[in-house]
Amino acid sequence: MAVSEKLKEAVSSRNYVGIRDALWARIALDPNFSKGFPESFNYCLEQGILEKDLFEEHDNRPMSDEVSNDNFSELCGELRTNFSKERLEKIKEIGRQLYPVEEKPKSQTSAQTSETHRTTSSSTKSDSSDSGLLIAVGAGILLGAIGGGILGGLLLKKAFVGAIAGAAIGVGVGAAVAKNR
């Protein structure tokens, strides 16, 4: 995964809110922190962004160790309002357990190569499942944000807060739906 233009722009202008926002959004695309998130985070550091400036002081809200989509979503929502290193590490720990990285074979012999040509549809299925995850998570974020915005606006008179909470829940729901497909 490439570093997003949004992140590049935020880094070049030293917009720390924008940087945190872009990194937070990357978690939805990389919930096991194996592809895009490390690349994006390292890009920030390589461009001179210091961790001490990137992370906020932890707000001491309790963080559950429960490995569940609900807890993952809740922690992601809290990261949005308090981008602390402690919270990010907890999200990484839970995300890697919920969404383990699928191992791919390291090398092929010439006999395996001919077999691979006969079974190219299996790699297409893997690629489409990655796309399915992105679509499901994106749909979850969108629907969660809309629903949360409406409920937050009606119940709390704070649609923005509801939209953020709904989007965070949508990340977990979308990822869970895609994982179970």
N, C-alpha and C positions, 0 to 999 in steps of 0.2 A: 504494500500500500504506500502510496506517495504521501508526502506532507501536503496538507490542504493549503490552498491559496489564502484562506481566511487566517490560518495560523501564521503563514509567512508574513502577511500584512501586519498582524498584531505584533509579531516579534520585531519586525523592522521599525515599527513606531513605538516599541516598548510599552504597548498597551497591555498591562498585566491582566486586566479584567478580560480582554479579548483572548489572551493566551490561555487563561484558565477555562474560558468558555469553549475554545476549540479543543483543548485536551479533554474536557468533560464530554464533549460530543463524540470524540474518538472512542471513548469507552463503549458507546452503543454499537460501534462497528467492530470493536475488538474486545469483547467482554472477558476473554481469557488472557489478555495482555501479551499476545504472542506475535502480533504482526504490526499493525499501525501505531499502537500507542507507544511502544518503546522507540520507534523511529521518530515519531513526533516529539516525544519528550527529549530525546537526544539532540534533535535539531535545535530545540530551544537552548540547550546547554552549549552546543557548538557555536551558536550565534551570540554567546556572551550573556545569556540570561542566567542569573544566579539563583540557585535553589532557595536561598534565604529571601529573595525578592518574589519568587514564584509562589511559595507556600505561605499560607496565612497561619497565624497562631491557632492551635487547636482550641476549640470552644468548650471542650470537656463534656459535650453531650455523650451519654453512654453509647457504646457500640457493641452490638451483639455479635457473638462468634457463630451464630446459627448459619449453616450453609443452606440457604433457601433463596428462591427468586424474590420473595417478599423482602427479606433482609437486604439482599443485594440492591434492590430498587430503592429501599429506604436510605441506605448509605449513599447511593448515587445522588439522590435528592438532597441529602445533607451536604454532600461534597459541593453541590452547586452554590450553597450559601456559606460554606466554610471549607475552602480548598486547603485542608491541612494535610501534611505528610502522613500523619497517623491514620487519618481516614482513608487516604488513597491506598496506603499499604493494606489496610483491612479489606478494602474493595478488591484489591489484587488477589489477596489470599482466598477470598470467597469466590471470586470470578474464576480463578484457575481450577477450583474444585468443582464448581457448577458446570463449567464449559471446558473440559480437558482438551488439550491439543491432540488432534488425530495424527498419529505417526505415519509417515510415508516411507516406503522402501528407500534405502540410501543409494543402492546401485543396482544395475541390471547386467546380467550376462547376455551374450548374443542370443541364446535360446529364449531368454525371457523377453528380449526385444521383439521377436516375432509374435510371441503371445500377446504382448502389449498392443501391437498393431491390430490384433483381432478383437481386443477388448477395449477399444478407445471409448466406448460408450460409458464405461465405469468412471473414467476421469471426468467426462462431461457431467455425470450425475453429481460428482463431488463438487465441481464448479457451480452447478446449479443449486446445490444445497447451501453453498456459501452465499449465493445470490438470494436464496430463499430466506436465509437468516437476516441479511441486510433489509430485505423487503419487509419481513415480519417485524423486525425491531423498529424500522422506520414507521411502519403503519401503527405500531404500538405507541410510539412517541407522539405521532400526530393525533391519534384518537384519544390518547391519555391527556394530551395538552388541551384539546378541544373540550373534552368532558370535564376535566379539572377546572378549566377556565369558566365554564358555565356554572358548575357547582360552586366553585369558589366565589364567583360573582353573585350568585343568588344567596348563598348561605353566609359568606363572610364579607361580602362587598369588596373582595380582593381577588379579582379574576386572575391577576398575574401570579399570585402565590399558588392558586389552585392549578393554573396551567403548568407551572414548574413541577408541582407535586404529581399531577396527572402524567406529565411526560416521563418523570422518573419511574412511576409505576408501569407506564407503557413500555419502557425499556425492558423491564423484567418479564412482563407478560409476552411481549413480542418475541423475546429470546426463548422463553419457555415453549411457546407455540412452535417456533422454528425447530427447536431441539427435539421436540416430540414427533415431528413429521417423518 
